[in-house]
Amino acid sequence: MNIYADLFLAFAKMGACTFGGGYAMLPILQREIVEKRGWATDEDLTDYYAIAQCTPGIIAVNVATFIGFKQKRCLGGVVATLGVVAPSVAIIALIAAFLSNFADIPLVQHALSGVNAAVVALILSSVIKLGKSTLKDAVTAGIFLAVMALSFFAGWSPVLMVVLAGAAGWLARRLRGLEQEAKS
């Protein structure tokens, strides 16, 4: 089959079957991209996933773009990206079309309130899991607390906070390295 059709269909299948965002997509990516199609190695996929988390945009879209680009350069990246987003766009358009007809019904409003509460709980759960795996020492905990305080009380730009947090993490590690060199 045509590689472009393969890219589109593989990522469309993943986009249609992955609920919960990019993190939920990792096992599917590993099975489809590494084991089934051989488009990347486990190491490649880990690198793509890490880079996708550090670049603007949705993790699943970024990974699809990287893999598509690896296969067929720019057009491959575009095709894979369209494949992963097409199911979501179709589903959202369908929901939006019907939701506007039913949004004023109390039952629907109550159901959406419940869904909103569940989404907040799921986001909080993800934050706690990420915190456990990321905040491993005083430096990362301090950066977390500083960014949280600046976010809540100072209203700083998220982009500025990410850049400053990255610089603070780099500087702290650099100073720690220099300190260890001096002890040696």
Accessible surface in RSA format (square Angstrom, percent):
REM  Atomic radii and reference values for relative SASA: ProtOr
REM  Chains: A
REM  Algorithm: Lee & Richards
REM  Probe-radius: 1.40
REM  Slices: 20
REM RES _ NUM      All-atoms   Total-Side   Main-Chain    Non-polar    All polar
REM                ABS   REL    ABS   REL    ABS   REL    ABS   REL    ABS   REL
RES MET A   1   174.49  90.4  90.24  59.7  84.25 200.6  90.18  76.7  84.31 111.7
RES ASN A   2    90.73  62.6  73.32  70.9  17.41  41.9  32.34  77.8  58.39  56.4
RES ILE A   3    44.71  25.4  40.53  30.2   4.18  10.1  41.13  29.6   3.58   9.7
RES TYR A   4    66.21  30.9  65.44  37.2   0.76   2.0  46.53  35.0  19.68  24.3
RES ALA A   5    33.80  31.1  25.44  39.3   8.36  19.0  32.65  46.0   1.15   3.0
RES ASP A   6    32.07  22.5  30.86  30.7   1.21   2.9   1.30   3.0  30.77  30.7
RES LEU A   7     0.00   0.0   0.00   0.0   0.00   0.0   0.00   0.0   0.00   0.0
RES PHE A   8    69.58  34.8  69.58  43.1   0.00   0.0  69.58  42.2   0.00   0.0
RES LEU A   9    92.34  51.4  88.12  63.0   4.23  10.6  88.42  62.1   3.92  10.6
RES ALA A  10     0.71   0.7   0.00   0.0   0.71   1.6   0.71   1.0   0.00   0.0
RES PHE A  11     0.36   0.2   0.36   0.2   0.00   0.0   0.36   0.2   0.00   0.0
RES ALA A  12    17.20  15.8  16.05  24.8   1.15   2.6  16.46  23.2   0.74   2.0
RES LYS A  13    91.17  44.5  82.92  50.9   8.25  19.6  70.38  63.3  20.79  22.2
RES MET A  14     0.39   0.2   0.00   0.0   0.39   0.9   0.39   0.3   0.00   0.0
RES GLY A  15    11.83  14.6   0.00   N/A  11.83  14.6   3.53   9.7   8.31  18.6
RES ALA A  16    43.30  39.8  32.92  50.8  10.38  23.6  32.99  46.5  10.32  27.3
RES CYS A  17    78.18  59.1  56.96  63.5  21.22  49.9  19.31  48.9  58.87  63.5
RES THR A  18    21.83  15.5   4.11   4.2  17.71  42.2   5.90   7.9  15.93  24.1
RES PHE A  19   158.22  79.2 138.90  86.0  19.32  50.3 142.15  86.2  16.07  46.0
RES GLY A  20    71.02  87.6   0.00   N/A  71.02  87.6  39.03 107.1  32.00  71.7
RES GLY A  21    42.45  52.3   0.00   N/A  42.45  52.3  36.79 101.0   5.65  12.7
RES GLY A  22     6.85   8.4   0.00   N/A   6.85   8.4   0.00   0.0   6.85  15.3
RES TYR A  23   106.77  49.8  94.87  54.0  11.90  31.0  82.79  62.2  23.98  29.6
RES ALA A  24    41.77  38.4  23.56  36.4  18.22  41.4  33.77  47.6   8.01  21.2
RES MET A  25     3.56   1.8   3.56   2.4   0.00   0.0   3.33   2.8   0.23   0.3
RES LEU A  26    66.99  37.3  66.99  47.9   0.00   0.0  66.99  47.0   0.00   0.0
RES PRO A  27    85.53  62.3  75.12  68.5  10.41  37.8  82.46  68.1   3.07  19.1
RES ILE A  28    30.70  17.5  30.70  22.9   0.00   0.0  30.70  22.1   0.00   0.0
RES LEU A  29     0.51   0.3   0.51   0.4   0.00   0.0   0.51   0.4   0.00   0.0
RES GLN A  30    49.83  27.9  49.83  36.4   0.00   0.0  26.96  57.4  22.88  17.3
RES ARG A  31   124.67  52.3 124.67  63.6   0.00   0.0  51.98  71.0  72.69  44.1
RES GLU A  32     5.93   3.4   5.93   4.5   0.00   0.0   0.10   0.2   5.83   4.8
RES ILE A  33     0.00   0.0   0.00   0.0   0.00   0.0   0.00   0.0   0.00   0.0
RES VAL A  34    25.68  16.9  16.77  15.2   8.91  21.5  16.77  14.6   8.91  24.2
RES GLU A  35   117.37  67.4  82.79  62.6  34.58  82.3  39.67  76.7  77.70  63.4
RES LYS A  36   127.02  62.0  91.26  56.0  35.76  85.1  71.75  64.6  55.27  58.9
RES ARG A  37    71.51  30.0  44.22  22.5  27.29  65.0  13.47  18.4  58.04  35.2
RES GLY A  38    57.46  70.9   0.00   N/A  57.46  70.9  25.87  71.0  31.59  70.8
RES TRP A  39    24.23   9.7  20.81  10.1   3.42   8.0  10.87   5.8  13.35  21.7
RES ALA A  40     6.72   6.2   0.01   0.0   6.71  15.3   3.00   4.2   3.72   9.9
RES THR A  41    69.45  49.4  66.15  67.1   3.30   7.9  66.86  89.8   2.59   3.9
RES ASP A  42    69.30  48.5  64.95  64.6   4.34  10.3  25.51  60.0  43.78  43.7
RES GLU A  43   121.76  69.9 118.01  89.3   3.75   8.9  65.74 127.2  56.01  45.7
RES ASP A  44    38.48  27.0  37.52  37.3   0.96   2.3   1.50   3.5  36.98  36.9
RES LEU A  45     5.47   3.0   5.47   3.9   0.00   0.0   5.47   3.8   0.00   0.0
RES THR A  46    90.58  64.4  86.13  87.3   4.45  10.6  63.69  85.5  26.89  40.7
RES ASP A  47    80.93  56.7  78.87  78.5   2.06   4.9  16.46  38.7  64.47  64.3
RES TYR A  48    35.08  16.4  35.08  20.0   0.00   0.0  25.78  19.4   9.30  11.5
RES TYR A  49    15.22   7.1  15.22   8.7   0.00   0.0  15.22  11.4   0.00   0.0
RES ALA A  50    50.65  46.6  46.82  72.3   3.83   8.7  50.10  70.6   0.55   1.5
RES ILE A  51    87.53  49.8  85.34  63.6   2.19   5.3  87.52  63.0   0.02   0.0
RES ALA A  52     0.65   0.6   0.00   0.0   0.65   1.5   0.00   0.0   0.65   1.7
RES GLN A  53    87.19  48.8  55.74  40.7  31.44  74.9  14.75  31.4  72.44  54.9
RES CYS A  54   112.12  84.8  74.12  82.7  38.00  89.3  32.46  82.2  79.67  85.9
RES THR A  55    49.22  35.0  41.17  41.7   8.05  19.2  42.55  57.2   6.67  10.1
RES PRO A  56   126.69  92.3 103.43  94.3  23.26  84.5 115.27  95.2  11.42  71.0
RES GLY A  57    59.80  73.7   0.00   N/A  59.80  73.7  31.76  87.2  28.03  62.8
RES ILE A  58   114.87  65.4 108.42  80.8   6.45  15.5 113.28  81.6   1.59   4.3
RES ILE A  59    27.68  15.7  25.60  19.1   2.07   5.0  25.60  18.4   2.07   5.6
RES ALA A  60    11.64  10.7  10.96  16.9   0.68   1.5  11.25  15.8   0.39   1.0
RES VAL A  61    29.18  19.2  29.18  26.4   0.00   0.0  29.18  25.4   0.00   0.0
RES ASN A  62    18.64  12.9  17.37  16.8   1.27   3.1   3.47   8.3  15.18  14.7
RES VAL A  63     0.08   0.1   0.08   0.1   0.00   0.0   0.08   0.1   0.00   0.0
RES ALA A  64     0.07   0.1   0.00   0.0   0.07   0.2   0.00   0.0   0.07   0.2
RES THR A  65    49.65  35.3  49.65  50.3   0.00   0.0  45.40  61.0   4.25   6.4
RES PHE A  66    56.61  28.3  52.65  32.6   3.97  10.3  54.03  32.8   2.58   7.4
RES ILE A  67     0.00   0.0   0.00   0.0   0.00   0.0   0.00   0.0   0.00   0.0
RES GLY A  68     0.00   0.0   0.00   N/A   0.00   0.0   0.00   0.0   0.00   0.0
RES PHE A  69    77.05  38.5  77.05  47.7   0.00   0.0  77.05  46.7   0.00   0.0
RES LYS A  70    94.84  46.3  67.78  41.6  27.06  64.4  60.24  54.2  34.61  36.9
RES GLN A  71    50.76  28.4  27.94  20.4  22.82  54.3   2.08   4.4  48.68  36.9
RES LYS A  72    87.43  42.7  79.68  48.9   7.74  18.4  25.93  23.3  61.49  65.5
RES ARG A  73   159.37  66.9 159.36  81.2   0.00   0.0  67.40  92.1  91.97  55.7
RES CYS A  74    92.25  69.8  87.59  97.7   4.66  11.0  36.09  91.4  56.16  60.6
RES LEU A  75   101.21  56.4  95.61  68.4   5.59  14.1  98.03  68.8   3.18   8.6
RES GLY A  76     0.00   0.0   0.00   N/A   0.00   0.0   0.00   0.0   0.00   0.0
RES GLY A  77     2.59   3.2   0.00   N/A   2.59   3.2   2.59   7.1   0.00   0.0
RES VAL A  78    82.03  54.0  78.57  71.1   3.46   8.3  81.33  70.7   0.70   1.9
RES VAL A  79    22.71  14.9  22.49  20.4   0.23   0.5  22.71  19.7   0.00   0.0
RES ALA A  80     0.00   0.0   0.00   0.0   0.00   0.0   0.00   0.0   0.00   0.0
RES THR A  81    29.78  21.2  29.78  30.2   0.00   0.0  28.84  38.7   0.95   1.4
RES LEU A  82    95.66  53.3  95.45  68.3   0.22   0.6  95.45  67.0   0.22   0.6
RES GLY A  83     0.00   0.0   0.00   N/A   0.00   0.0   0.00   0.0   0.00   0.0
RES VAL A  84     6.44   4.2   3.18   2.9   3.26   7.9   3.18   2.8   3.26   8.8
RES VAL A  85    42.68  28.1  42.47  38.4   0.21   0.5  42.68  37.1   0.00   0.0
RES ALA A  86    39.13  36.0  30.00  46.3   9.13  20.8  35.84  50.5   3.29   8.7
RES PRO A  87    19.66  14.3  11.26  10.3   8.40  30.5  19.61  16.2   0.05   0.3
RES SER A  88    48.85  41.3  44.74  59.7   4.11   9.5  24.51  52.2  24.34  34.1
RES VAL A  89    94.32  62.1  91.64  83.0   2.68   6.5  93.53  81.3   0.79   2.1
RES ALA A  90    62.49  57.5  50.09  77.3  12.40  28.2  57.70  81.3   4.78  12.7
RES ILE A  91    73.84  42.0  72.98  54.4   0.86   2.1  73.84  53.2   0.00   0.0
RES ILE A  92   113.01  64.3 111.94  83.4   1.07   2.6 112.60  81.1   0.41   1.1
RES ALA A  93    58.64  53.9  46.80  72.2  11.84  26.9  53.57  75.4   5.07  13.4
RES LEU A  94   107.95  60.1 104.26  74.6   3.69   9.3 107.26  75.3   0.69   1.9
RES ILE A  95    98.42  56.0  94.20  70.2   4.23  10.2  98.08  70.6   0.34   0.9
RES ALA A  96    55.75  51.3  46.00  71.0   9.75  22.2  50.36  70.9   5.39  14.3
RES ALA A  97    59.23  54.5  42.97  66.3  16.26  37.0  54.04  76.1   5.18  13.7
RES PHE A  98   111.38  55.7 111.37  69.0   0.01   0.0 111.38  67.5   0.00   0.0
RES LEU A  99    62.51  34.8  59.13  42.3   3.37   8.5  62.11  43.6   0.39   1.1
RES SER A 100    85.26  72.0  55.47  74.0  29.79  68.6  48.26 102.8  37.01  51.8
RES ASN A 101   107.71  74.3  75.37  72.8  32.34  77.9  19.57  47.1  88.13  85.2
RES PHE A 102    92.36  46.2  92.25  57.1   0.10   0.3  92.36  56.0   0.00   0.0
RES ALA A 103    37.10  34.1  33.54  51.8   3.57   8.1  33.54  47.2   3.57   9.4
RES ASP A 104   127.46  89.3 110.96 110.4  16.50  39.0  36.21  85.2  91.25  91.0
RES ILE A 105    75.19  42.8  73.73  54.9   1.47   3.5  75.19  54.1   0.00   0.0
RES PRO A 106    85.37  62.2  85.23  77.7   0.14   0.5  85.37  70.5   0.00   0.0
RES LEU A 107   137.35  76.5 133.51  95.5   3.84   9.7 135.25  95.0   2.10   5.6
RES VAL A 108    34.11  22.4  32.52  29.4   1.59   3.8  34.11  29.6   0.00   0.0
RES GLN A 109    86.91  48.6  82.35  60.2   4.56  10.9  27.54  58.6  59.37  45.0
RES HIS A 110   130.50  71.3 121.10  84.2   9.40  24.0  84.48  87.1  46.02  53.5
RES ALA A 111    56.25  51.7  42.05  64.9  14.20  32.3  53.74  75.7   2.51   6.6
RES LEU A 112    68.48  38.1  68.48  49.0   0.00   0.0  68.48  48.1   0.00   0.0
RES SER A 113    68.80  58.1  59.46  79.3   9.35  21.5  32.85  70.0  35.95  50.4
RES GLY A 114    42.10  51.9   0.00   N/A  42.10  51.9  35.82  98.3   6.27  14.1
RES VAL A 115    80.64  53.1  77.47  70.1   3.17   7.6  79.92  69.4   0.72   2.0
RES ASN A 116    93.16  64.2  91.24  88.2   1.92   4.6  24.93  60.0  68.24  66.0
RES ALA A 117    64.77  59.6  51.25  79.1  13.52  30.7  59.28  83.5   5.49  14.5
RES ALA A 118    49.43  45.4  41.47  64.0   7.96  18.1  48.77  68.7   0.66   1.7
RES VAL A 119    67.39  44.3  67.20  60.8   0.19   0.5  67.39  58.6   0.00   0.0
RES VAL A 120   100.94  66.4  99.49  90.1   1.44   3.5 100.29  87.1   0.65   1.8
RES ALA A 121    58.34  53.6  49.58  76.5   8.76  19.9  53.92  75.9   4.42  11.7
RES LEU A 122   120.07  66.9 117.74  84.2   2.34   5.9 118.51  83.2   1.56   4.2
RES ILE A 123   104.50  59.5 102.22  76.2   2.28   5.5 104.50  75.2   0.00   0.0
RES LEU A 124   102.53  57.1 100.28  71.7   2.24   5.6 102.29  71.8   0.24   0.7
RES SER A 125    44.07  37.2  38.86  51.9   5.22  12.0  25.54  54.4  18.54  26.0
RES SER A 126    52.58  44.4  50.14  66.9   2.44   5.6  20.39  43.4  32.18  45.1
RES VAL A 127    74.24  48.9  72.12  65.3   2.13   5.1  72.82  63.3   1.43   3.9
RES ILE A 128    87.96  50.1  81.88  61.0   6.08  14.7  87.12  62.7   0.84   2.3
RES LYS A 129   142.18  69.4 135.22  83.0   6.96  16.6  84.70  76.2  57.47  61.2
RES LEU A 130    79.90  44.5  79.33  56.8   0.57   1.4  79.84  56.1   0.06   0.2
RES GLY A 131    18.61  22.9   0.00   N/A  18.61  22.9  17.11  47.0   1.50   3.4
RES LYS A 132   161.23  78.7 134.46  82.5  26.77  63.7  89.85  80.9  71.38  76.0
RES SER A 133    65.29  55.2  51.12  68.2  14.17  32.6  44.94  95.7  20.34  28.5
RES THR A 134    76.50  54.4  66.87  67.8   9.62  22.9  55.29  74.3  21.21  32.1
RES LEU A 135    60.72  33.8  37.88  27.1  22.84  57.4  37.88  26.6  22.84  61.5
RES LYS A 136   158.33  77.2 121.12  74.3  37.21  88.6  81.54  73.4  76.79  81.8
RES ASP A 137    46.86  32.8  32.21  32.1  14.65  34.6  35.40  83.3  11.45  11.4
RES ALA A 138    87.52  80.5  67.02 103.4  20.50  46.6  74.24 104.6  13.28  35.2
RES VAL A 139    36.31  23.9  28.69  26.0   7.62  18.4  35.40  30.8   0.91   2.5
RES THR A 140    30.99  22.0  28.54  28.9   2.45   5.8  29.51  39.6   1.47   2.2
RES ALA A 141    35.58  32.7  35.55  54.9   0.03   0.1  35.58  50.1   0.00   0.0
RES GLY A 142    34.30  42.3   0.00   N/A  34.30  42.3  29.86  81.9   4.45  10.0
RES ILE A 143    37.73  21.5  34.26  25.5   3.47   8.4  36.93  26.6   0.80   2.2
RES PHE A 144    73.74  36.9  68.12  42.2   5.62  14.6  73.10  44.3   0.64   1.8
RES LEU A 145   113.35  63.1 108.87  77.9   4.48  11.3 109.26  76.7   4.09  11.0
RES ALA A 146    52.02  47.8  42.97  66.3   9.04  20.6  51.29  72.2   0.73   1.9
RES VAL A 147    46.65  30.7  46.65  42.2   0.00   0.0  46.65  40.5   0.00   0.0
RES MET A 148    79.61  41.2  75.67  50.1   3.94   9.4  61.37  52.2  18.25  24.2
RES ALA A 149    45.18  41.5  41.28  63.7   3.91   8.9  43.89  61.8   1.29   3.4
RES LEU A 150    51.11  28.5  50.47  36.1   0.64   1.6  51.11  35.9   0.00   0.0
RES SER A 151    54.80  46.3  39.78  53.1  15.02  34.6   9.20  19.6  45.61  63.9
RES PHE A 152   140.45  70.3 108.59  67.3  31.86  82.9 111.09  67.4  29.36  84.0
RES PHE A 153   177.86  89.0 140.77  87.2  37.09  96.5 145.14  88.0  32.72  93.6
RES ALA A 154    53.86  49.5  21.07  32.5  32.79  74.6  30.03  42.3  23.82  63.1
RES GLY A 155    62.84  77.5   0.00   N/A  62.84  77.5  31.90  87.5  30.94  69.3
RES TRP A 156   100.48  40.3  87.57  42.4  12.91  30.3  75.75  40.4  24.73  40.1
RES SER A 157    54.34  45.9  43.55  58.1  10.79  24.8  37.59  80.1  16.74  23.5
RES PRO A 158    96.60  70.4  95.02  86.6   1.58   5.7  96.47  79.6   0.13   0.8
RES VAL A 159   111.58  73.4 108.43  98.2   3.16   7.6 111.56  96.9   0.03   0.1
RES LEU A 160    82.19  45.8  79.56  56.9   2.63   6.6  81.79  57.4   0.40   1.1
RES MET A 161    12.19   6.3  10.52   7.0   1.67   4.0  12.16  10.3   0.03   0.0
RES VAL A 162   109.55  72.1 104.31  94.4   5.25  12.6 106.70  92.7   2.86   7.7
RES VAL A 163    93.00  61.2  85.02  77.0   7.98  19.2  90.57  78.7   2.43   6.6
RES LEU A 164    79.50  44.3  75.82  54.2   3.68   9.3  76.23  53.5   3.26   8.8
RES ALA A 165    24.55  22.6  17.37  26.8   7.18  16.3  20.97  29.5   3.59   9.5
RES GLY A 166    46.71  57.6   0.00   N/A  46.71  57.6  39.65 108.8   7.07  15.8
RES ALA A 167    53.13  48.9  44.15  68.1   8.98  20.4  50.60  71.3   2.54   6.7
RES ALA A 168    43.50  40.0  34.33  53.0   9.17  20.9  40.28  56.7   3.21   8.5
RES GLY A 169    18.40  22.7   0.00   N/A  18.40  22.7  18.40  50.5   0.00   0.0
RES TRP A 170   165.22  66.3 156.73  75.9   8.50  20.0 136.77  72.9  28.46  46.2
RES LEU A 171    91.08  50.7  91.08  65.2   0.00   0.0  91.08  64.0   0.00   0.0
RES ALA A 172    25.95  23.9  16.28  25.1   9.68  22.0  21.70  30.6   4.25  11.3
RES ARG A 173   100.44  42.2  92.34  47.1   8.10  19.3  55.73  76.2  44.71  27.1
RES ARG A 174   113.59  47.7 106.70  54.4   6.89  16.4  26.97  36.9  86.62  52.5
RES LEU A 175    99.23  55.3  95.17  68.1   4.07  10.2  95.75  67.2   3.48   9.4
RES ARG A 176    95.16  40.0  90.46  46.1   4.69  11.2  35.71  48.8  59.44  36.0
RES GLY A 177    26.84  33.1   0.00   N/A  26.84  33.1  25.55  70.1   1.29   2.9
RES LEU A 178    76.64  42.7  71.74  51.3   4.90  12.3  72.02  50.6   4.62  12.4
RES GLU A 179   101.40  58.2  93.96  71.1   7.45  17.7  31.01  60.0  70.40  57.5
RES GLN A 180   105.98  59.3 103.34  75.5   2.65   6.3  32.55  69.3  73.43  55.7
RES GLU A 181   117.46  67.4 101.57  76.8  15.89  37.8  44.55  86.2  72.91  59.5
RES ALA A 182    88.02  80.9  49.05  75.7  38.97  88.6  61.54  86.7  26.48  70.1
RES LYS A 183   164.87  80.4 126.00  77.3  38.87  92.5  87.18  78.5  77.68  82.7
RES SER A 184   126.80 107.2  60.84  81.2  65.96 151.9  68.58 146.0  58.23  81.6
END  Absolute sums over single chains surface
CHAIN  1 A    12235.7      10284.0       1951.7       8978.0       3257.7
END  Absolute sums over all chains
TOTAL         12235.7      10284.0       1951.7       8978.0       3257.7
